[in-house]
């Protein structure tokens, strides 16, 4: 199976991480991280919040993705609803 890559902003592109214009509080963005099971070729999408794609992806790296684990990373991209990136304010 040839995995489809849908990686966005992984080379330091921080367009999505700017604070919301209506608030001074920092925001996190909801990212969809694509993974595939090494043996079963079963694709999964896991939604994770983070300030950028690297942070969202690294939240899964230690437990699911890696040379000795059962999943392979396919890509990370922001989640859109109503043509807007899904964001949440970060609490204190």
PyMOL commands that set and color helices and strands:
alter all, ss='L'
color gray80, all
select helices_A, chain A and resi 15-17+53-61
alter helices_A, ss='H'
color red, helices_A
select strands_A, chain A and resi 27-37+43-50+71-78+80-81+84-85+87-89
alter strands_A, ss='S'
color yellow, strands_A
deselect
rebuild
show_as cartoon
